[in-house]
Amino acid sequence: MGNPDVITRRTRSRLPGWLLLLGALALAALVVSLLTELAGATREAALMGGIFVLAAILWVTEALPLFATSLLVIGLQIILLANPGDWPGFGFQSGPSPSYREILSTAADPVLVLFFGGFVLARAAVKEGVDRAMSALLLRPFGSAPHWVLLGVMLVTLLFGMWMSNTATTAMMLAVLTPMLASLPPGEPFRKALVLAVPFTANISGMGTPISSPPNAVAIGFLQQSGHSVAFLDWMLMAAPLTLGLTLFTWVVLLKSFAPATSGLRIEQRGATLTRRGWLVVTVFVVTVLLWMTDLWHGLPTAVVALLSTVVLTTTGVINRDDLGTIEWNVLILIAGGISLGTGMQLTGLDRVVVQWLPDPAESASILLVALVLATVIVGTFMSNTAAANLFLPIGISSAAMAGPAGGLHPVQIAVSIALVASMSMALPVSTPPNAMAYARNEFTTRDMVRVSFMISTLGVVAIIAGGGWIMRMWGMLD
C-alpha cells in the first residue's frame, strides 16, 4: 500500500541513539522556553512546540524507531497537554485542558480503520495466491517484444501497487522478473530497465488511491479534522491521470536510457490456479473496491466498508490469528502519531503561531505551495515519506485555512499536493523499500537510479504544482 517506507530503518546516524535522544530533548526544551519568552505563546502552544521539534528530530535521525516516536508523541500530549494527573506547570493555560480520551481517539481514527482494511485485503491476496495468478494472467497479453514486456510489467505493478503494499508489490514483481532476466545475457542494458521499472512504478502507484500510501491517509485524516473531506472516487479521478501519465513517461525514459541490445525476449510465466478461497478473496476485493468508489451514492463511509471486508475475511477463516500478526502495525502507529501531532497543533494553537512566521498566504500562496512541496520531496528523499508528510501537512493546512478563500490556496489542494509529492521522493536506493529491494539485485548503479528518478520526480512535482489545483476544481474537490 504505497510506500510503507517506515518498515526499513533508512536514515542511520553515526551518533549513538541515546545521545541523539538527549540532544533532541534538550532542543525541545529550548524551543518551549523560546516560544514562551520570546514569542509570547501560551503554555500549551509552547509545550506542543517542544513535542513537534522532538518528533521532527527523532523522525529525521531515527534515533528511535519511527513508530516508537509516534507513541512518544501521543504519550507526551497526554501527560503535558491533557494533564490527567493535574500536575502543576502542565495542561492548558488559556482554558480547560482536553480529555486524554480526546488525544487517544486518534489511535482509532477512521483513516486507520480504512488502512487496516487495505492491509488485510492485501494479506489475503498474497496468502491465497491471488497476486501471482493475476500477474501471470495480466502479463500474458503483452507478448514477448521487449518494449511491450516492459510496459506490461509496469502496468501490472501500477495496478497492484494502488491496492496493496508497495513493498509486497515490488517483491512479487521482482520474482516475476526472475525468469525474464535469466533469458537475457549479462551486461544487457535492458536488464536495468526491467529492474528499475518495478520500484519506480511501485512508488508512483502510491499516489493512485487514498489507501495506496500512508501519506495519503495522513492527509485525509488531517483534512477530516479541519472540516474537509475527499471522496474515494474523487481522489482516484484526480490521481489516475497523473499516475498513468508518469508511468508511461517512465516507460519511455527507461526505453531511451537502456535500449535493448538483444532481440527475442521471451516471458516464462508460471501460471497459478486459484482455489475456492482465492475466488472468495477476489470477490471480496472487487465488491470492496466498488463500494469504496461509490461511497457518495450508498452512504457507507470508506472506513466502514473496509471494516466489513475484514469481517468477511476473518469470519470465513481466510485471515487467521497468525495472518493478523503479519499486518504492518508499525505503519498504522506511525499514521496515528502523525494524526495526533496535527490534532495537538490545532488544539493548542501552535499551528497559528507557526503560520505567523511564514509568508502571508494571502499574498504568496503559490510560493508557500512550492516551498512545502519541495520541502516534502527533499526531506522525504532521506527519511520516511510518511514522517515528512506528518511534519508539513498540519503547517500547510493551517496556512491555507487562515488565508481563507482570498488566499487562493484551498486546504484540500495543499494537503493532497503534499501527499502526492511524498511518493516522488525516490531518488536514492535508501529512499523507499522498493528502491532498496531492487538495488539489492545488483543490476544497476545508484547513478542510474538518480538520473532516471530525477526526470520522473521533476515532471511529477511540476505537474502537481501547475495542474493539481485545476484538476481538483474540475472534479469539485475544492468546493
C-alpha positions as CSV (number, residue, x, y, z in Angstrom):
1,M,0.0,0.0,0.0
2,G,2.1,2.6,-1.4
3,N,5.4,3.4,0.2
4,P,5.3,1.8,3.7
5,D,8.8,3.2,3.9
6,V,8.5,3.1,7.6
7,I,9.4,-0.6,7.7
8,T,13.0,-0.2,6.9
9,R,15.4,1.8,9.0
10,R,17.0,4.0,6.4
11,T,18.5,7.2,8.0
12,R,21.3,5.8,10.0
13,S,23.1,8.3,12.1
14,R,26.7,7.8,13.2
15,L,25.9,9.2,16.7
16,P,24.6,6.8,19.4
17,G,20.8,6.7,19.7
18,W,20.8,7.8,23.3
19,L,22.9,10.8,22.5
20,L,20.6,11.9,19.8
21,L,17.6,11.4,22.1
22,L,19.2,13.6,24.8
23,G,20.1,16.2,22.2
24,A,16.6,16.2,20.9
25,L,15.1,16.6,24.4
26,A,17.4,19.5,25.1
27,L,16.5,21.3,21.9
28,A,12.8,20.6,22.5
29,A,13.1,22.2,26.0
30,L,14.9,25.2,24.5
31,V,12.1,25.6,21.9
32,V,9.5,25.6,24.8
33,S,11.4,28.3,26.5
34,L,11.8,30.4,23.4
35,L,8.2,30.2,22.5
36,T,7.2,31.2,25.9
37,E,9.7,34.0,26.5
38,L,10.2,35.5,23.0
39,A,7.0,34.6,21.0
40,G,4.6,35.1,23.9
41,A,2.9,31.8,23.1
42,T,0.6,30.1,25.6
43,R,1.9,27.3,27.8
44,E,0.1,24.7,25.7
45,A,1.4,26.0,22.4
46,A,4.9,26.1,23.8
47,L,4.7,22.6,25.1
48,M,3.3,21.4,21.8
49,G,6.2,23.2,20.0
50,G,8.6,21.2,22.0
51,I,6.8,18.0,21.1
52,F,6.8,18.9,17.4
53,V,10.6,19.6,17.4
54,L,11.3,16.4,19.3
55,A,9.2,14.4,16.8
56,A,10.9,16.1,13.9
57,I,14.4,15.3,15.1
58,L,13.6,11.7,16.1
59,W,11.9,11.0,12.8
60,V,14.7,12.5,10.7
61,T,17.5,10.8,12.6
62,E,15.6,7.6,13.6
63,A,17.3,7.6,16.9
64,L,14.1,5.7,17.9
65,P,12.1,3.5,15.5
66,L,9.6,5.7,13.7
67,F,6.6,4.0,15.4
68,A,8.2,4.5,18.8
69,T,8.4,8.2,18.1
70,S,4.7,8.2,17.2
71,L,3.9,6.6,20.5
72,L,6.1,9.1,22.3
73,V,4.2,11.9,20.6
74,I,0.8,10.6,21.8
75,G,2.2,9.9,25.3
76,L,3.7,13.3,25.8
77,Q,0.5,15.0,24.6
78,I,-1.5,13.1,27.2
79,I,0.9,13.9,30.0
80,L,1.8,17.5,29.1
81,L,-1.4,18.8,27.5
82,A,-4.3,16.7,28.8
83,N,-2.6,16.5,32.2
84,P,-4.8,13.8,33.7
85,G,-2.8,14.0,36.9
86,D,-3.4,17.8,37.4
87,W,0.3,18.3,37.8
88,P,1.4,22.0,38.2
89,G,3.0,23.6,35.1
90,F,1.3,21.2,32.7
91,G,-2.1,21.4,30.9
92,F,-3.7,24.4,29.1
93,Q,-3.2,27.9,30.3
94,S,-5.9,29.6,28.2
95,G,-8.7,27.3,29.1
96,P,-9.7,23.8,30.2
97,S,-7.4,21.1,29.1
98,P,-8.7,18.4,26.7
99,S,-9.5,15.0,28.0
100,Y,-6.9,12.3,27.5
101,R,-9.6,10.4,25.7
102,E,-9.7,13.1,23.0
103,I,-6.0,12.6,22.3
104,L,-6.2,8.8,22.5
105,S,-9.1,8.9,19.9
106,T,-6.5,9.5,17.2
107,A,-5.5,5.8,17.6
108,A,-9.0,4.8,16.4
109,D,-9.3,7.4,13.6
110,P,-11.5,6.1,10.7
111,V,-8.5,6.6,8.4
112,L,-6.6,3.9,10.4
113,V,-9.5,1.5,10.0
114,L,-9.5,2.2,6.3
115,F,-5.8,1.5,6.0
116,F,-6.1,-1.6,8.2
117,G,-8.8,-3.0,5.9
118,G,-6.5,-2.4,3.0
119,F,-3.7,-4.3,4.7
120,V,-6.0,-7.2,5.5
121,L,-7.2,-7.4,1.9
122,A,-3.6,-7.4,0.6
123,R,-2.6,-10.1,3.1
124,A,-5.5,-12.3,1.9
125,A,-4.5,-11.8,-1.7
126,V,-0.9,-12.8,-1.1
127,K,-1.9,-15.8,1.1
128,E,-4.3,-17.3,-1.4
129,G,-2.0,-16.6,-4.4
130,V,-4.3,-14.1,-6.0
131,D,-1.5,-11.7,-6.7
132,R,0.6,-14.3,-8.6
133,A,-2.3,-15.7,-10.6
134,M,-3.5,-12.2,-11.6
135,S,0.0,-11.0,-12.5
136,A,0.6,-14.1,-14.8
137,L,-2.9,-13.5,-16.4
138,L,-2.3,-9.8,-16.9
139,L,1.2,-10.1,-18.4
140,R,0.2,-12.8,-20.9
141,P,-1.4,-10.3,-23.5
142,F,1.9,-8.3,-23.8
143,G,3.7,-11.0,-25.8
144,S,7.5,-11.2,-26.0
145,A,8.6,-7.9,-27.6
146,P,11.0,-6.1,-25.1
147,H,9.2,-2.8,-25.1
148,W,5.7,-4.4,-24.6
149,V,7.1,-6.7,-21.9
150,L,8.4,-3.6,-20.1
151,L,5.1,-1.8,-20.4
152,G,3.2,-4.9,-19.1
153,V,5.4,-5.2,-16.1
154,M,4.9,-1.5,-15.3
155,L,1.1,-1.6,-15.7
156,V,0.7,-4.7,-13.6
157,T,3.0,-3.1,-10.9
158,L,0.9,0.0,-11.0
159,L,-2.4,-1.9,-10.7
160,F,-1.3,-3.9,-7.7
161,G,0.6,-1.0,-6.0
162,M,-2.7,1.0,-5.9
163,W,-4.3,-1.6,-3.6
164,M,-1.6,-3.4,-1.7
165,S,1.8,-2.6,0.0
166,N,4.3,-1.3,-2.5
167,T,6.9,-3.4,-0.7
168,A,4.9,-6.5,-1.3
169,T,4.1,-5.5,-4.8
170,T,7.9,-5.0,-5.5
171,A,8.8,-8.3,-4.0
172,M,6.1,-10.0,-6.2
173,M,7.1,-8.3,-9.4
174,L,10.9,-8.8,-8.9
175,A,10.1,-12.5,-8.5
176,V,8.1,-12.3,-11.8
177,L,11.2,-10.8,-13.5
178,T,13.5,-13.6,-12.5
179,P,12.8,-15.9,-15.5
180,M,12.9,-12.9,-17.8
181,L,16.3,-11.8,-16.5
182,A,17.6,-15.4,-16.8
183,S,16.8,-15.3,-20.5
184,L,19.0,-12.2,-21.0
185,P,22.8,-12.3,-21.2
186,P,24.9,-10.5,-18.6
187,G,25.6,-6.9,-19.5
188,E,22.4,-6.5,-21.5
189,P,21.2,-2.9,-20.8
190,F,17.6,-3.8,-20.9
191,R,18.1,-5.7,-17.6
192,K,18.4,-2.3,-15.9
193,A,15.2,-1.1,-17.5
194,L,13.2,-4.2,-16.3
195,V,14.5,-4.0,-12.7
196,L,14.3,-0.2,-12.3
197,A,10.7,-0.2,-13.7
198,V,9.4,-2.1,-10.7
199,P,10.4,0.3,-7.8
200,F,9.7,3.4,-9.8
201,T,6.2,2.3,-10.8
202,A,5.6,1.0,-7.3
203,N,6.4,4.4,-5.9
204,I,4.3,6.2,-8.5
205,S,1.3,3.9,-7.7
206,G,1.4,5.4,-4.1
207,M,-0.5,8.4,-5.5
208,G,-3.3,6.4,-7.0
209,T,-5.9,5.8,-4.2
210,P,-6.4,7.1,-0.6
211,I,-5.1,3.7,0.7
212,S,-2.1,3.4,-1.7
213,S,0.3,5.1,0.6
214,P,0.5,6.3,4.3
215,P,0.9,10.0,3.4
216,N,-2.4,9.9,1.6
217,A,-4.1,8.5,4.7
218,V,-2.4,11.2,6.9
219,A,-3.6,13.9,4.5
220,I,-7.2,12.7,4.6
221,G,-7.1,12.4,8.4
222,F,-5.9,16.0,8.7
223,L,-8.5,17.3,6.3
224,Q,-11.3,15.5,8.2
225,Q,-10.2,17.2,11.4
226,S,-10.3,20.6,9.7
227,G,-13.8,20.0,8.3
228,H,-12.9,18.9,4.8
229,S,-13.4,15.6,3.1
230,V,-12.2,13.9,-0.1
231,A,-14.3,11.1,-1.6
232,F,-12.5,7.9,-2.6
233,L,-13.6,8.2,-6.2
234,D,-12.7,11.9,-6.4
235,W,-9.1,11.1,-5.3
236,M,-8.9,8.4,-7.9
237,L,-10.3,10.6,-10.7
238,M,-7.8,13.2,-9.7
239,A,-4.7,11.0,-9.3
240,A,-5.3,8.4,-12.0
241,P,-4.3,10.6,-14.9
242,L,-1.1,11.6,-13.1
243,T,-0.1,8.0,-12.1
244,L,-0.8,6.7,-15.6
245,G,1.0,9.6,-17.3
246,L,4.1,9.3,-15.1
247,T,4.1,5.5,-15.7
248,L,4.1,6.0,-19.4
249,F,6.7,8.7,-19.2
250,T,8.9,6.4,-17.1
251,W,8.4,3.7,-19.7
252,V,9.7,6.0,-22.4
253,V,12.7,7.2,-20.3
254,L,13.7,3.6,-19.4
255,L,13.5,2.5,-23.1
256,K,15.6,5.5,-24.2
257,S,18.1,5.1,-21.4
258,F,18.5,1.3,-21.5
259,A,17.6,0.3,-25.0
260,P,17.6,-3.5,-25.5
261,A,20.6,-4.9,-27.4
262,T,19.1,-8.5,-27.5
263,S,16.0,-9.4,-29.5
264,G,13.6,-12.2,-29.0
265,L,12.9,-11.7,-25.3
266,R,10.5,-14.4,-24.1
267,I,8.3,-14.4,-21.0
268,E,8.5,-17.6,-18.9
269,Q,5.4,-17.3,-16.7
270,R,4.4,-19.9,-14.2
271,G,0.7,-20.0,-14.1
272,A,-1.1,-20.1,-10.8
273,T,-4.6,-21.7,-10.2
274,L,-7.0,-20.0,-7.8
275,T,-8.6,-22.1,-5.0
276,R,-12.1,-21.6,-3.8
277,R,-10.9,-19.3,-1.0
278,G,-8.8,-17.4,-3.7
279,W,-12.0,-16.7,-5.6
280,L,-13.6,-15.6,-2.4
281,V,-10.8,-13.1,-1.9
282,V,-11.3,-11.8,-5.5
283,T,-15.0,-11.4,-4.8
284,V,-14.5,-9.5,-1.6
285,F,-11.8,-7.3,-3.2
286,V,-14.0,-6.4,-6.2
287,V,-17.0,-5.6,-4.0
288,T,-14.9,-3.6,-1.6
289,V,-13.3,-1.5,-4.3
290,L,-16.7,-0.9,-5.9
291,L,-18.2,0.2,-2.6
292,W,-15.2,2.5,-2.0
293,M,-15.6,4.1,-5.3
294,T,-19.4,4.7,-4.8
295,D,-19.4,5.9,-1.2
296,L,-21.2,9.1,-2.1
297,W,-24.1,7.0,-3.6
298,H,-24.7,4.3,-1.0
299,G,-23.7,6.4,2.1
300,L,-21.4,3.9,3.7
301,P,-18.1,5.5,4.8
302,T,-15.0,4.0,3.3
303,A,-13.7,3.0,6.8
304,V,-16.9,1.1,7.4
305,V,-16.6,-0.7,4.0
306,A,-13.0,-1.7,5.0
307,L,-14.2,-3.0,8.3
308,L,-16.9,-5.1,6.6
309,S,-14.4,-6.7,4.2
310,T,-12.2,-7.5,7.2
311,V,-15.2,-9.1,9.0
312,V,-15.9,-11.3,6.0
313,L,-12.3,-12.4,5.6
314,T,-11.8,-13.2,9.3
315,T,-15.1,-14.9,9.8
316,T,-14.6,-17.2,6.8
317,G,-11.2,-18.2,8.0
318,V,-9.2,-16.7,5.2
319,I,-7.4,-14.5,7.7
320,N,-6.4,-16.1,11.0
321,R,-4.5,-15.0,14.1
322,D,-1.1,-15.7,12.5
323,D,-2.1,-13.5,9.5
324,L,-3.0,-10.6,11.7
325,G,0.4,-10.9,13.3
326,T,2.0,-10.1,9.9
327,I,0.0,-6.8,9.4
328,E,2.2,-3.8,9.3
329,W,1.2,-2.4,12.6
330,N,4.2,-0.1,12.7
331,V,2.7,1.8,9.7
332,L,-0.6,2.2,11.4
333,I,1.1,3.5,14.6
334,L,3.1,6.0,12.5
335,I,0.0,7.3,10.9
336,A,-1.7,7.6,14.3
337,G,1.3,9.6,15.5
338,G,1.0,12.0,12.6
339,I,-2.7,12.5,13.1
340,S,-2.1,13.1,16.8
341,L,0.6,15.6,16.0
342,G,-1.7,17.6,13.8
343,T,-4.5,17.4,16.3
344,G,-2.3,18.7,19.1
345,M,-1.1,21.6,16.9
346,Q,-4.7,22.6,16.3
347,L,-5.9,22.2,19.9
348,T,-3.0,24.2,21.3
349,G,-3.0,26.9,18.6
350,L,0.6,26.1,17.7
351,D,-0.3,25.9,14.0
352,R,-1.4,29.6,14.2
353,V,1.8,30.6,15.8
354,V,3.9,28.8,13.1
355,V,1.8,30.3,10.3
356,Q,2.5,33.8,11.6
357,W,6.2,33.3,10.9
358,L,5.5,32.2,7.3
359,P,5.0,34.5,4.3
360,D,1.4,35.8,4.2
361,P,-0.5,33.0,2.4
362,A,-3.0,35.6,1.1
363,E,-0.1,37.3,-0.8
364,S,2.2,34.5,-1.7
365,A,0.0,31.3,-1.9
366,S,2.0,29.9,-4.9
367,I,5.3,30.5,-3.1
368,L,4.0,28.7,0.0
369,L,2.7,25.8,-2.0
370,V,6.0,25.4,-3.9
371,A,8.1,25.7,-0.7
372,L,6.1,23.0,1.2
373,V,6.0,20.7,-1.8
374,L,9.8,20.9,-2.4
375,A,10.5,20.5,1.3
376,T,8.4,17.3,1.3
377,V,10.3,15.9,-1.7
378,I,13.7,16.8,-0.4
379,V,13.2,15.7,3.2
380,G,11.3,12.5,2.1
381,T,14.3,11.5,0.0
382,F,16.4,11.0,3.1
383,M,13.8,9.9,5.7
384,S,10.4,8.3,5.8
385,N,8.0,9.8,3.3
386,T,5.2,9.4,5.9
387,A,7.2,11.2,8.6
388,A,7.9,14.1,6.1
389,A,4.2,14.4,5.4
390,N,3.4,14.3,9.1
391,L,5.6,17.4,9.6
392,F,4.5,19.5,6.7
393,L,0.8,18.7,6.4
394,P,-0.5,20.4,9.5
395,I,1.5,23.6,8.7
396,G,0.2,23.6,5.1
397,I,-3.4,23.0,6.0
398,S,-3.4,25.7,8.8
399,S,-1.7,28.2,6.4
400,A,-4.4,27.7,3.8
401,A,-7.2,27.8,6.3
402,M,-6.0,31.0,7.9
403,A,-5.6,32.7,4.5
404,G,-9.2,31.8,3.6
405,P,-10.7,31.9,0.1
406,A,-8.9,35.2,-0.6
407,G,-5.6,33.5,-0.3
408,G,-6.2,31.4,-3.4
409,L,-4.9,28.2,-1.7
410,H,-7.5,25.6,-0.6
411,P,-6.6,23.3,2.4
412,V,-7.6,20.3,0.2
413,Q,-5.2,21.4,-2.6
414,I,-2.2,21.8,-0.3
415,A,-2.9,18.6,1.7
416,V,-3.3,16.5,-1.4
417,S,-0.3,18.1,-3.1
418,I,1.9,17.3,-0.2
419,A,0.7,13.7,0.0
420,L,1.2,13.2,-3.7
421,V,4.7,14.6,-3.9
422,A,5.7,12.4,-1.0
423,S,5.6,9.5,-3.5
424,M,8.1,11.4,-5.7
425,S,10.8,11.1,-3.1
426,M,12.6,8.2,-4.7
427,A,16.0,9.4,-5.9
428,L,18.2,7.1,-3.8
429,P,18.3,3.4,-3.1
430,V,17.6,4.2,0.6
431,S,14.6,6.5,-0.2
432,T,12.0,3.7,-0.2
433,P,11.9,0.0,0.5
434,P,11.0,-0.7,-3.2
435,N,14.2,1.1,-4.2
436,A,16.3,-0.8,-1.7
437,M,14.9,-4.2,-2.8
438,A,15.5,-3.5,-6.5
439,Y,19.0,-2.2,-5.7
440,A,19.8,-5.4,-3.9
441,R,19.5,-7.3,-7.2
442,N,22.8,-5.6,-8.3
443,E,21.5,-4.9,-11.8
444,F,22.0,-1.1,-11.8
445,T,24.1,1.6,-10.1
446,T,23.0,4.4,-7.8
447,R,23.8,6.8,-10.6
448,D,21.3,5.0,-12.9
449,M,18.6,5.4,-10.3
450,V,19.3,9.0,-9.6
451,R,19.4,10.0,-13.2
452,V,16.1,8.4,-14.1
453,S,14.2,9.3,-10.9
454,F,15.3,13.0,-11.3
455,M,13.4,13.2,-14.6
456,I,10.4,11.4,-13.2
457,S,10.2,13.3,-10.0
458,T,10.7,16.7,-11.7
459,L,7.8,16.1,-14.1
460,G,5.6,14.8,-11.3
461,V,6.3,17.8,-9.0
462,V,5.8,20.3,-11.8
463,A,2.5,18.6,-12.8
464,I,1.2,18.6,-9.2
465,I,2.1,22.2,-8.6
466,A,0.9,23.5,-12.0
467,G,-2.1,21.4,-12.7
468,G,-3.2,19.9,-9.4
469,G,-5.4,22.8,-8.4
470,W,-7.1,22.9,-11.8
471,I,-7.9,19.1,-11.8
472,M,-9.2,19.3,-8.3
473,R,-11.5,22.1,-9.2
474,M,-12.7,20.2,-12.2
475,W,-13.8,17.3,-10.0
476,G,-15.3,19.6,-7.4
477,M,-12.8,18.8,-4.7
478,L,-12.2,22.4,-3.8
479,D,-15.8,23.5,-3.3
